[in-house]
Amino acid sequence: MRTLVKYGAFARIGVKLAVTERGELYGRMLFFVIILGVFSALWRAVAEAGLPVAVEPATLVWYLAATEWIVLSPAPAHVEIESEIRRGDVACQLVRPFSYVAATTAQGLGRLAVRAPVLAMVASGGAFAVTGRLPSGDAVVLVVPFGIAAMLAIHGLYVVTGLTAFWLGDSSPLFWIWQKLLFILGGLMLPLSIYPGWMQRLAAYTPFPYLLARPAGFVMASDAGGAWDLAWHLAAWTLTIALIAHAVFARAVKSLHLNGG
């Protein structure tokens, strides 16, 4: 119970931070609307030109709305972690009775509690405005919980990225690498089903399809069997990312102790 109260306090801090970060949230909302408008026009033009499109343009808009919602909701925690490492704040927190990684994760959950619902409204409103239709209720029931679970895993990737600043100093290169892999192998703009076969097979060995393409794919077809398979893969990858985060932080703490920092 004390543990829940302790990390619940960090979650409340995350909520307050998200409320004060209005500028970033407004910027993401505007970016969201622009992306949906641009790509919906592009896909309509492609369809009107008679070019072969495997998926209906309106469905692609809702797919993009789901993937962008998942990507844009988590806050870029690696930036804050890197700043704390450079200032030496992380070393000062080692003597406090809580896990730095768990506290950072709790703050991320607090931020998500504010950002995800707001961006979900922007996503659904924007997609409905340009398509004039809504996805099935079954699709929404599946996309929302799996999307939130994917956001937690993405937040874990941010945490791991930020912790590498102990050695790299600047974690931006690592962030850009996995972010671009997430966009490509995760199927940010287009469903993986229209990718070449070899890319689909390659993507299956990474966590990225289970963070974007698979959760968003429910807007195209509801599949309970697929839901169970996705749940298993998401749980496995989230646990893997969490273990990596704890291992990286433990290694960093050991290095600090050895160097007397």
Contacts in CASP RR format, 6 or more apart in sequence:
PFRMAT RR
TARGET T0000
AUTHOR 0000-0000-0000
METHOD contacts of the structure
MODEL  1
MRTLVKYGAFARIGVKLAVTERGELYGRMLFFVIILGVFSALWRAVAEAG
LPVAVEPATLVWYLAATEWIVLSPAPAHVEIESEIRRGDVACQLVRPFSY
VAATTAQGLGRLAVRAPVLAMVASGGAFAVTGRLPSGDAVVLVVPFGIAA
MLAIHGLYVVTGLTAFWLGDSSPLFWIWQKLLFILGGLMLPLSIYPGWMQ
RLAAYTPFPYLLARPAGFVMASDAGGAWDLAWHLAAWTLTIALIAHAVFA
RAVKSLHLNGG
6 97 0 8 1.000
6 98 0 8 1.000
7 98 0 8 1.000
7 102 0 8 1.000
7 103 0 8 1.000
7 106 0 8 1.000
8 106 0 8 1.000
10 98 0 8 1.000
10 103 0 8 1.000
10 104 0 8 1.000
10 106 0 8 1.000
10 107 0 8 1.000
11 106 0 8 1.000
11 107 0 8 1.000
11 108 0 8 1.000
11 109 0 8 1.000
11 110 0 8 1.000
11 113 0 8 1.000
12 110 0 8 1.000
13 107 0 8 1.000
13 110 0 8 1.000
14 106 0 8 1.000
14 107 0 8 1.000
14 108 0 8 1.000
14 109 0 8 1.000
14 110 0 8 1.000
14 111 0 8 1.000
14 114 0 8 1.000
15 110 0 8 1.000
15 111 0 8 1.000
15 113 0 8 1.000
15 114 0 8 1.000
17 107 0 8 1.000
17 111 0 8 1.000
18 25 0 8 1.000
18 75 0 8 1.000
18 110 0 8 1.000
18 111 0 8 1.000
18 113 0 8 1.000
18 114 0 8 1.000
18 115 0 8 1.000
19 114 0 8 1.000
21 75 0 8 1.000
24 75 0 8 1.000
25 114 0 8 1.000
25 115 0 8 1.000
25 118 0 8 1.000
25 119 0 8 1.000
28 72 0 8 1.000
28 115 0 8 1.000
28 119 0 8 1.000
29 118 0 8 1.000
29 119 0 8 1.000
29 122 0 8 1.000
31 72 0 8 1.000
32 68 0 8 1.000
32 69 0 8 1.000
32 72 0 8 1.000
32 119 0 8 1.000
32 122 0 8 1.000
32 123 0 8 1.000
32 126 0 8 1.000
33 122 0 8 1.000
33 126 0 8 1.000
35 64 0 8 1.000
35 68 0 8 1.000
36 61 0 8 1.000
36 64 0 8 1.000
36 65 0 8 1.000
36 68 0 8 1.000
36 123 0 8 1.000
36 126 0 8 1.000
36 127 0 8 1.000
36 130 0 8 1.000
37 126 0 8 1.000
37 130 0 8 1.000
39 60 0 8 1.000
39 61 0 8 1.000
39 64 0 8 1.000
39 189 0 8 1.000
40 57 0 8 1.000
40 61 0 8 1.000
40 130 0 8 1.000
40 131 0 8 1.000
43 53 0 8 1.000
43 57 0 8 1.000
43 60 0 8 1.000
43 61 0 8 1.000
44 57 0 8 1.000
46 53 0 8 1.000
46 57 0 8 1.000
47 53 0 8 1.000
47 57 0 8 1.000
53 60 0 8 1.000
54 193 0 8 1.000
54 194 0 8 1.000
55 63 0 8 1.000
55 191 0 8 1.000
55 193 0 8 1.000
55 194 0 8 1.000
55 220 0 8 1.000
58 131 0 8 1.000
58 132 0 8 1.000
58 133 0 8 1.000
59 219 0 8 1.000
59 220 0 8 1.000
60 190 0 8 1.000
60 191 0 8 1.000
61 127 0 8 1.000
61 130 0 8 1.000
61 131 0 8 1.000
62 127 0 8 1.000
62 131 0 8 1.000
62 135 0 8 1.000
62 219 0 8 1.000
63 190 0 8 1.000
63 191 0 8 1.000
63 216 0 8 1.000
63 217 0 8 1.000
63 219 0 8 1.000
63 220 0 8 1.000
64 127 0 8 1.000
64 188 0 8 1.000
64 189 0 8 1.000
64 216 0 8 1.000
65 123 0 8 1.000
65 124 0 8 1.000
65 126 0 8 1.000
65 127 0 8 1.000
66 123 0 8 1.000
66 143 0 8 1.000
66 147 0 8 1.000
66 215 0 8 1.000
66 216 0 8 1.000
66 217 0 8 1.000
66 218 0 8 1.000
66 219 0 8 1.000
67 187 0 8 1.000
67 188 0 8 1.000
67 189 0 8 1.000
67 212 0 8 1.000
67 213 0 8 1.000
67 216 0 8 1.000
68 123 0 8 1.000
68 188 0 8 1.000
69 116 0 8 1.000
69 119 0 8 1.000
69 120 0 8 1.000
69 123 0 8 1.000
69 147 0 8 1.000
70 147 0 8 1.000
70 150 0 8 1.000
70 151 0 8 1.000
70 154 0 8 1.000
70 211 0 8 1.000
70 212 0 8 1.000
70 215 0 8 1.000
70 216 0 8 1.000
71 154 0 8 1.000
71 182 0 8 1.000
71 188 0 8 1.000
71 212 0 8 1.000
72 115 0 8 1.000
72 119 0 8 1.000
73 112 0 8 1.000
73 115 0 8 1.000
73 116 0 8 1.000
73 119 0 8 1.000
73 151 0 8 1.000
74 108 0 8 1.000
74 111 0 8 1.000
74 112 0 8 1.000
74 115 0 8 1.000
74 151 0 8 1.000
74 154 0 8 1.000
74 155 0 8 1.000
74 158 0 8 1.000
75 108 0 8 1.000
75 111 0 8 1.000
75 112 0 8 1.000
75 115 0 8 1.000
75 155 0 8 1.000
75 158 0 8 1.000
76 158 0 8 1.000
76 175 0 8 1.000
77 104 0 8 1.000
77 107 0 8 1.000
77 108 0 8 1.000
77 155 0 8 1.000
77 156 0 8 1.000
77 158 0 8 1.000
77 159 0 8 1.000
77 162 0 8 1.000
78 158 0 8 1.000
78 159 0 8 1.000
78 161 0 8 1.000
78 162 0 8 1.000
78 165 0 8 1.000
78 171 0 8 1.000
78 175 0 8 1.000
79 162 0 8 1.000
81 90 0 8 1.000
81 104 0 8 1.000
81 158 0 8 1.000
81 159 0 8 1.000
81 162 0 8 1.000
81 163 0 8 1.000
81 165 0 8 1.000
81 171 0 8 1.000
82 162 0 8 1.000
82 165 0 8 1.000
82 169 0 8 1.000
82 170 0 8 1.000
82 171 0 8 1.000
84 90 0 8 1.000
85 162 0 8 1.000
85 163 0 8 1.000
85 165 0 8 1.000
85 166 0 8 1.000
85 169 0 8 1.000
86 165 0 8 1.000
86 169 0 8 1.000
90 100 0 8 1.000
91 256 0 8 1.000
91 261 0 8 1.000
93 100 0 8 1.000
94 100 0 8 1.000
94 253 0 8 1.000
94 256 0 8 1.000
100 249 0 8 1.000
101 159 0 8 1.000
101 163 0 8 1.000
101 245 0 8 1.000
101 246 0 8 1.000
101 249 0 8 1.000
104 159 0 8 1.000
105 155 0 8 1.000
105 156 0 8 1.000
105 159 0 8 1.000
108 155 0 8 1.000
109 152 0 8 1.000
109 155 0 8 1.000
112 148 0 8 1.000
112 151 0 8 1.000
112 152 0 8 1.000
112 155 0 8 1.000
116 148 0 8 1.000
116 151 0 8 1.000
120 144 0 8 1.000
124 134 0 8 1.000
128 134 0 8 1.000
135 143 0 8 1.000
135 219 0 8 1.000
136 222 0 8 1.000
138 218 0 8 1.000
138 222 0 8 1.000
139 218 0 8 1.000
139 219 0 8 1.000
139 220 0 8 1.000
139 222 0 8 1.000
142 215 0 8 1.000
142 218 0 8 1.000
142 222 0 8 1.000
142 227 0 8 1.000
143 215 0 8 1.000
143 216 0 8 1.000
143 217 0 8 1.000
143 218 0 8 1.000
143 219 0 8 1.000
146 214 0 8 1.000
146 215 0 8 1.000
146 218 0 8 1.000
146 227 0 8 1.000
146 230 0 8 1.000
146 231 0 8 1.000
146 234 0 8 1.000
147 215 0 8 1.000
149 215 0 8 1.000
149 234 0 8 1.000
149 238 0 8 1.000
150 210 0 8 1.000
150 211 0 8 1.000
150 212 0 8 1.000
150 215 0 8 1.000
150 234 0 8 1.000
152 238 0 8 1.000
153 207 0 8 1.000
153 210 0 8 1.000
153 211 0 8 1.000
153 234 0 8 1.000
153 237 0 8 1.000
153 238 0 8 1.000
153 241 0 8 1.000
154 182 0 8 1.000
154 211 0 8 1.000
156 238 0 8 1.000
156 241 0 8 1.000
156 242 0 8 1.000
156 245 0 8 1.000
157 178 0 8 1.000
157 241 0 8 1.000
158 175 0 8 1.000
159 245 0 8 1.000
160 241 0 8 1.000
160 244 0 8 1.000
160 245 0 8 1.000
160 248 0 8 1.000
161 171 0 8 1.000
161 174 0 8 1.000
161 175 0 8 1.000
161 178 0 8 1.000
162 171 0 8 1.000
162 175 0 8 1.000
163 245 0 8 1.000
163 248 0 8 1.000
163 249 0 8 1.000
163 252 0 8 1.000
164 171 0 8 1.000
164 174 0 8 1.000
164 248 0 8 1.000
165 171 0 8 1.000
166 248 0 8 1.000
166 252 0 8 1.000
166 255 0 8 1.000
167 252 0 8 1.000
168 174 0 8 1.000
181 206 0 8 1.000
181 208 0 8 1.000
182 188 0 8 1.000
182 208 0 8 1.000
182 211 0 8 1.000
182 212 0 8 1.000
183 189 0 8 1.000
184 208 0 8 1.000
185 199 0 8 1.000
185 202 0 8 1.000
185 203 0 8 1.000
185 206 0 8 1.000
185 208 0 8 1.000
185 209 0 8 1.000
186 192 0 8 1.000
186 203 0 8 1.000
186 206 0 8 1.000
186 208 0 8 1.000
186 209 0 8 1.000
186 211 0 8 1.000
186 212 0 8 1.000
186 213 0 8 1.000
187 195 0 8 1.000
187 203 0 8 1.000
187 208 0 8 1.000
187 209 0 8 1.000
187 212 0 8 1.000
187 213 0 8 1.000
188 212 0 8 1.000
191 213 0 8 1.000
191 216 0 8 1.000
191 217 0 8 1.000
191 220 0 8 1.000
192 199 0 8 1.000
192 200 0 8 1.000
192 203 0 8 1.000
192 209 0 8 1.000
192 213 0 8 1.000
193 200 0 8 1.000
195 203 0 8 1.000
203 209 0 8 1.000
203 213 0 8 1.000
207 233 0 8 1.000
207 237 0 8 1.000
207 240 0 8 1.000
207 241 0 8 1.000
210 230 0 8 1.000
210 233 0 8 1.000
210 234 0 8 1.000
210 237 0 8 1.000
211 234 0 8 1.000
211 237 0 8 1.000
214 226 0 8 1.000
214 230 0 8 1.000
214 233 0 8 1.000
215 230 0 8 1.000
218 227 0 8 1.000
END
